[in-house]
Amino acid sequence: MSDFKPTDTKLRVSDEPEGVPFVITPQTLAELSIITSVTRYGMLDILFKVREVGFYEDAEKASEVLTIHAEPVRVLGLTDIIKSKKAVDRDKDRATMLILEALQKKRQKRSRTAQPD
């Protein structure tokens, strides 16, 4: 992903599955609270404030680092993603809750079995 450029990003809208071009500028960022986009790597949502978590500094404290295409990427922790999606309570979020909660249980089980007695 080291070759990712902001110009690769298109704004995701419901009636345009491929997205529509837009330019990321300081003014654009100041006017938006969320950017829902599509990139050549897939969908990417950028939230400037996460419900039940807070702003960037709060989210950073609750984040974890994943390796994606050999690059470290900081993402919101699974517990806080679940908490936020429950608070938002949209149909599309409820549809993914079973998957996210199952993943969380799997992680917790793996964590418990990895710890010595």
N, CA, C and O of each residue as an XYZ file, in Angstrom:
468
protein
N       0.809     -1.189      0.000
C       0.000      0.000      0.000
C       0.853      1.254      0.000
O       0.316      2.361      0.050
N       2.151      1.110     -0.054
C       2.998      2.288     -0.047
C       2.805      3.130     -1.305
O       3.223      4.287     -1.349
N       2.173      2.552     -2.328
C       1.910      3.316     -3.543
C       0.537      3.974     -3.533
O       0.114      4.522     -4.551
N      -0.177      3.933     -2.393
C      -1.485      4.564     -2.280
C      -1.337      6.082     -2.290
O      -0.478      6.638     -1.605
N      -2.181      6.742     -3.072
C      -2.170      8.201     -3.144
C      -3.585      8.710     -2.883
O      -4.547      8.040     -3.257
N      -3.742      9.878     -2.251
C      -5.083     10.429     -2.043
C      -5.886     10.557     -3.333
O      -7.115     10.500     -3.308
N      -5.198     10.729     -4.458
C      -5.915     10.843     -5.733
C      -6.527      9.523     -6.170
O      -7.354      9.500     -7.081
N      -6.132      8.413     -5.530
C      -6.717      7.104     -5.827
C      -8.098      6.956     -5.190
O      -8.802      5.985     -5.469
N      -8.490      7.892     -4.350
C      -9.710      7.783     -3.566
C     -10.872      8.443     -4.288
O     -10.743      9.543     -4.826
N     -12.016      7.749     -4.293
C     -13.242      8.309     -4.857
C     -14.293      8.311     -3.764
O     -14.326      7.414     -2.922
N     -15.144      9.312     -3.777
C     -16.221      9.422     -2.809
C     -17.247      8.325     -3.088
O     -17.699      8.165     -4.222
N     -17.611      7.574     -2.056
C     -18.572      6.482     -2.207
C     -19.987      7.041     -2.038
O     -20.314      7.628     -1.007
N     -20.811      6.851     -3.053
C     -22.211      7.267     -3.004
C     -23.083      6.104     -3.445
O     -22.648      5.249     -4.217
N     -24.323      6.076     -2.949
C     -25.177      4.899     -3.142
C     -25.473      4.583     -4.599
O     -25.566      3.408     -4.955
N     -25.625      5.582     -5.451
C     -25.999      5.292     -6.838
C     -24.806      5.228     -7.795
O     -24.991      5.114     -9.007
N     -23.583      5.298     -7.258
C     -22.367      5.186     -8.063
C     -21.415      4.186     -7.408
O     -20.540      4.588     -6.640
N     -21.570      2.884     -7.697
C     -20.753      1.872     -7.008
C     -19.250      2.041     -7.191
O     -18.479      1.607     -6.336
N     -18.821      2.656     -8.276
C     -17.388      2.888     -8.496
C     -16.905      4.158     -7.819
O     -15.705      4.434     -7.799
N     -17.839      4.944     -7.257
C     -17.481      6.192     -6.597
C     -17.365      7.345     -7.571
O     -17.349      7.156     -8.787
N     -17.286      8.540     -7.017
C     -17.107      9.737     -7.837
C     -15.836     10.442     -7.377
O     -15.550     10.493     -6.181
N     -15.068     10.988     -8.328
C     -13.813     11.647     -7.959
C     -14.049     12.846     -7.043
O     -15.046     13.555     -7.177
N     -13.135     13.061     -6.128
C     -13.134     14.270     -5.320
C     -11.711     14.557     -4.888
O     -10.864     13.665     -4.840
N     -11.469     15.797     -4.582
C     -10.123     16.227     -4.215
C     -10.073     16.455     -2.713
O     -10.910     17.162     -2.152
N      -9.094     15.856     -2.078
C      -8.906     16.047     -0.644
C      -8.037     17.296     -0.448
O      -6.876     17.343     -0.856
N      -8.631     18.286      0.178
C      -7.923     19.527      0.480
C      -8.144     19.855      1.955
O      -9.033     19.272      2.575
N      -7.380     20.753      2.526
C      -7.650     21.155      3.913
C      -9.089     21.662      4.088
O      -9.723     21.384      5.106
N      -9.600     22.400      3.107
C     -10.973     22.917      3.203
C     -11.980     21.763      3.177
O     -12.938     21.757      3.949
N     -11.764     20.797      2.297
C     -12.648     19.630      2.235
C     -12.664     18.926      3.585
O     -13.730     18.593      4.103
N     -11.505     18.703      4.145
C     -11.417     18.005      5.423
C     -12.092     18.794      6.543
O     -12.708     18.201      7.428
N     -11.986     20.116      6.515
C     -12.588     20.947      7.554
C     -14.114     20.924      7.491
O     -14.778     21.136      8.505
N     -14.671     20.671      6.314
C     -16.121     20.712      6.126
C     -16.809     19.373      6.357
O     -18.034     19.330      6.466
N     -16.065     18.293      6.432
C     -16.663     16.962      6.524
C     -16.491     16.362      7.912
O     -15.533     16.677      8.619
N     -17.424     15.498      8.298
C     -17.272     14.757      9.545
C     -16.938     13.293      9.262
O     -16.458     12.576     10.140
N     -17.197     12.860      8.028
C     -16.869     11.498      7.612
C     -16.626     11.493      6.107
O     -17.301     12.199      5.359
N     -15.679     10.709      5.680
C     -15.453     10.489      4.255
C     -15.671      9.002      4.016
O     -14.949      8.164      4.555
N     -16.659      8.688      3.213
C     -16.891      7.302      2.815
C     -16.392      7.185      1.380
O     -16.943      7.796      0.465
N     -15.357      6.404      1.203
C     -14.712      6.375     -0.104
C     -14.476      4.950     -0.574
O     -14.626      3.980      0.169
N     -14.101      4.870     -1.834
C     -13.708      3.601     -2.425
C     -12.347      3.824     -3.076
O     -12.125      4.820     -3.765
N     -11.443      2.873     -2.844
C     -10.101      2.952     -3.409
C      -9.868      1.683     -4.212
O     -10.706      0.781     -4.217
N      -8.758      1.615     -4.872
C      -8.467      0.382     -5.621
C      -8.238     -0.796     -4.672
O      -8.242     -1.950     -5.101
N      -8.037     -0.506     -3.381
C      -7.852     -1.557     -2.387
C      -9.159     -1.958     -1.710
O      -9.196     -2.951     -0.984
N     -10.231     -1.202     -1.936
C     -11.518     -1.493     -1.318
C     -12.096     -0.249     -0.663
O     -11.619      0.865     -0.880
N     -13.135     -0.458      0.146
C     -13.801      0.662      0.801
C     -12.959      1.193      1.948
O     -12.287      0.436      2.649
N     -13.007      2.505      2.128
C     -12.263      3.167      3.188
C     -13.133      4.271      3.760
O     -13.528      5.189      3.042
N     -13.432      4.188      5.046
C     -14.186      5.227      5.736
C     -13.245      5.953      6.686
O     -12.518      5.327      7.459
N     -13.266      7.268      6.620
C     -12.461      8.099      7.510
C     -13.429      8.912      8.344
O     -14.185      9.729      7.818
N     -13.400      8.683      9.655
C     -14.274      9.404     10.570
C     -13.443     10.381     11.375
O     -12.373     10.034     11.874
N     -13.933     11.594     11.499
C     -13.215     12.601     12.267
C     -13.617     12.566     13.735
O     -12.897     13.070     14.597
N     -14.754     11.977     14.009
C     -15.185     11.717     15.377
C     -15.953     10.404     15.360
O     -16.834     10.204     14.523
N     -15.621      9.521     16.273
C     -16.264      8.213     16.343
C     -17.210      8.210     17.539
O     -16.794      8.448     18.673
N     -18.478      7.941     17.276
C     -19.457      7.922     18.355
C     -19.055      6.899     19.405
O     -18.633      5.790     19.076
N     -19.187      7.275     20.657
C     -18.841      6.471     21.831
C     -17.336      6.319     22.045
O     -16.915      5.667     23.000
N     -16.516      6.912     21.167
C     -15.061      6.843     21.339
C     -14.491      8.252     21.481
O     -13.763      8.534     22.432
N     -14.815      9.126     20.553
C     -14.338     10.501     20.607
C     -13.603     10.898     19.350
O     -13.826     10.343     18.274
N     -12.716     11.877     19.507
C     -11.938     12.390     18.383
C     -10.682     11.545     18.184
O     -10.492     10.532     18.857
N      -9.834     11.969     17.260
C      -8.662     11.195     16.861
C      -7.805     10.767     18.050
O      -7.418      9.602     18.149
N      -7.510     11.693     18.943
C      -6.626     11.373     20.068
C      -7.201     10.240     20.917
O      -6.466      9.368     21.380
N      -8.528     10.259     21.119
C      -9.178      9.192     21.888
C      -9.140      7.873     21.123
O      -8.860      6.817     21.689
N      -9.426      7.957     19.835
C      -9.419      6.748     19.003
C      -8.017      6.155     18.905
O      -7.853      4.935     18.884
N      -7.011      7.021     18.844
C      -5.637      6.528     18.760
C      -5.268      5.715     19.998
O      -4.589      4.693     19.897
N      -5.720      6.175     21.168
C      -5.447      5.434     22.414
C      -6.093      4.054     22.389
O      -5.578      3.109     22.987
N      -7.228      3.942     21.691
C      -7.973      2.686     21.643
C      -7.672      1.889     20.370
O      -8.413      0.974     20.012
N      -6.584      2.244     19.698
C      -6.306      1.608     18.407
C      -5.327      0.447     18.546
O      -4.727      0.224     19.597
N      -5.194     -0.267     17.459
C      -4.214     -1.346     17.365
C      -3.568     -1.262     15.991
O      -4.119     -0.656     15.072
N      -2.423     -1.858     15.860
C      -1.712     -1.824     14.582
C      -1.845     -3.179     13.908
O      -1.516     -4.216     14.483
N      -2.340     -3.145     12.666
C      -2.421     -4.340     11.840
C      -1.410     -4.207     10.715
O      -1.042     -3.095     10.337
N      -0.966     -5.318     10.185
C      -0.085     -5.292      9.028
C      -0.912     -5.631      7.804
O      -1.490     -6.713      7.707
N      -0.962     -4.692      6.871
C      -1.729     -4.877      5.642
C      -0.776     -4.647      4.477
O      -0.195     -3.569      4.349
N      -0.616     -5.654      3.630
C       0.338     -5.587      2.518
C       1.722     -5.174      3.015
O       2.384     -4.325      2.419
N       2.139     -5.783      4.105
C       3.466     -5.561      4.712
C       3.659     -4.147      5.251
O       4.789     -3.732      5.512
N       2.579     -3.415      5.418
C       2.659     -2.055      5.958
C       1.890     -1.985      7.274
O       0.786     -2.524      7.360
N       2.440     -1.336      8.302
C       1.694     -1.163      9.547
C       0.578     -0.128      9.352
O       0.814      0.963      8.833
N      -0.632     -0.487      9.772
C      -1.789      0.397      9.650
C      -2.481      0.452     11.000
O      -2.855     -0.583     11.550
N      -2.653      1.645     11.534
C      -3.327      1.823     12.822
C      -4.834      1.877     12.572
O      -5.307      2.661     11.750
N      -5.585      1.032     13.293
C      -7.044      0.965     13.152
C      -7.675      0.993     14.538
O      -7.039      0.656     15.537
N      -8.920      1.397     14.575
C      -9.650      1.404     15.835
C      -9.780     -0.026     16.337
O     -10.024     -0.940     15.550
N      -9.621     -0.227     17.632
C      -9.731     -1.556     18.214
C     -11.127     -2.139     18.051
O     -12.111     -1.400     17.993
N     -11.212     -3.440     17.977
C     -12.468     -4.136     17.721
C     -13.531     -3.819     18.774
O     -14.698     -3.638     18.425
N     -13.162     -3.750     20.029
C     -14.127     -3.441     21.087
C     -14.787     -2.090     20.842
O     -15.999     -1.947     21.007
N     -13.985     -1.095     20.446
C     -14.545      0.230     20.202
C     -15.325      0.310     18.890
O     -16.275      1.086     18.787
N     -14.940     -0.471     17.900
C     -15.739     -0.528     16.671
C     -17.134     -1.053     17.012
O     -18.138     -0.492     16.573
N     -17.190     -2.120     17.789
C     -18.476     -2.706     18.182
C     -19.288     -1.697     18.994
O     -20.481     -1.520     18.749
N     -18.653     -1.045     19.948
C     -19.337     -0.056     20.786
C     -19.921      1.072     19.923
O     -21.058      1.496     20.134
N     -19.150      1.545     18.968
C     -19.598      2.627     18.105
C     -20.740      2.193     17.197
O     -21.718      2.922     17.030
N     -20.617      1.011     16.614
C     -21.676      0.518     15.732
C     -22.980      0.298     16.491
O     -24.059      0.558     15.960
N     -22.887     -0.175     17.718
C     -24.096     -0.327     18.534
C     -24.740      1.034     18.800
O     -25.965      1.149     18.774
N     -23.949      2.043     19.049
C     -24.472      3.384     19.332
C     -25.130      3.999     18.101
O     -26.159      4.665     18.213
N     -24.538      3.779     16.927
C     -25.088      4.333     15.689
C     -26.384      3.625     15.320
O     -27.352      4.263     14.908
N     -26.397      2.307     15.470
C     -27.600      1.484     15.304
C     -28.264      1.622     13.930
O     -29.482      1.773     13.837
N     -27.462      1.570     12.875
C     -27.999      1.562     11.514
C     -28.194      0.123     11.067
O     -27.560     -0.788     11.599
N     -29.069     -0.084     10.089
C     -29.311     -1.435      9.571
C     -28.014     -2.099      9.126
O     -27.766     -3.261      9.449
N     -27.181     -1.360      8.381
C     -25.949     -1.966      7.871
C     -24.983     -2.306      9.003
O     -24.198     -3.246      8.882
N     -25.032     -1.549     10.105
C     -24.170     -1.866     11.243
C     -24.691     -3.085     12.002
O     -23.913     -3.935     12.432
N     -25.994     -3.162     12.160
C     -26.577     -4.337     12.835
C     -26.278     -5.600     12.046
O     -26.072     -6.666     12.626
N     -26.254     -5.480     10.720
C     -25.982     -6.647      9.873
C     -24.578     -7.201     10.088
O     -24.353     -8.398      9.908
N     -23.632     -6.346     10.469
C     -22.256     -6.812     10.669
C     -21.945     -7.161     12.121
O     -20.892     -7.731     12.406
N     -22.845     -6.828     13.036
C     -22.574     -7.042     14.462
C     -22.299     -8.508     14.801
O     -21.402     -8.800     15.592
N     -23.052     -9.418     14.218
C     -22.821    -10.839     14.514
C     -21.404    -11.258     14.122
O     -20.752    -12.010     14.845
N     -20.944    -10.778     12.999
C     -19.595    -11.116     12.536
C     -18.544    -10.511     13.465
O     -17.599    -11.188     13.869
N     -18.715     -9.232     13.799
C     -17.744     -8.562     14.665
C     -17.710     -9.176     16.061
O     -16.638     -9.369     16.635
N     -18.881     -9.481     16.602
C     -18.920    -10.081     17.940
C     -18.352    -11.498     17.932
O     -17.712    -11.913     18.898
N     -18.581    -12.243     16.851
C     -17.987    -13.584     16.737
C     -16.462    -13.488     16.657
O     -15.754    -14.291     17.265
N     -15.965    -12.517     15.917
C     -14.519    -12.298     15.830
C     -13.955    -11.929     17.195
O     -12.886    -12.404     17.579
N     -14.669    -11.084     17.925
C     -14.221    -10.686     19.257
C     -14.159    -11.902     20.188
O     -13.188    -12.061     20.929
N     -15.169    -12.746     20.158
C     -15.169    -13.955     20.997
C     -14.017    -14.881     20.620
O     -13.374    -15.468     21.490
N     -13.762    -15.007     19.326
C     -12.660    -15.857     18.860
C     -11.324    -15.319     19.366
O     -10.468    -16.086     19.808
N     -11.149    -14.002     19.300
C      -9.918    -13.389     19.805
C      -9.766    -13.603     21.307
O      -8.678    -13.920     21.787
N     -10.867    -13.427     22.050
C     -10.824    -13.604     23.497
C     -10.489    -15.050     23.850
O      -9.706    -15.301     24.767
N     -11.073    -15.988     23.134
C     -10.809    -17.409     23.386
C      -9.345    -17.723     23.088
O      -8.688    -18.420     23.860
N      -8.839    -17.212     21.974
C      -7.439    -17.437     21.601
C      -6.501    -16.830     22.651
O      -5.471    -17.411     22.993
N      -6.879    -15.658     23.150
C      -6.074    -14.988     24.164
C      -6.030    -15.797     25.466
O      -4.980    -15.922     26.096
N      -7.190    -16.345     25.857
C      -7.252    -17.142     27.082
C      -6.459    -18.430     26.962
O      -5.808    -18.842     27.922
N      -6.498    -19.073     25.804
C      -5.774    -20.338     25.626
C      -4.279    -20.111     25.481
O      -3.488    -21.025     25.715
N      -3.883    -18.904     25.099
C      -2.450    -18.600     24.960
C      -1.790    -18.285     26.283
O      -0.565    -18.339     26.396
N      -2.605    -17.950     27.308
C      -2.046    -17.600     28.615
C      -1.804    -18.878     29.435
O      -2.657    -19.764     29.486
N      -0.629    -18.957     30.071
C      -0.347    -20.136     30.898
C      -1.211    -20.125     32.158
O      -1.587    -19.061     32.650
N      -1.518    -21.291     32.666
C      -2.331    -21.416     33.891
C      -1.543    -21.113     35.127
O      -2.081    -21.174     36.232
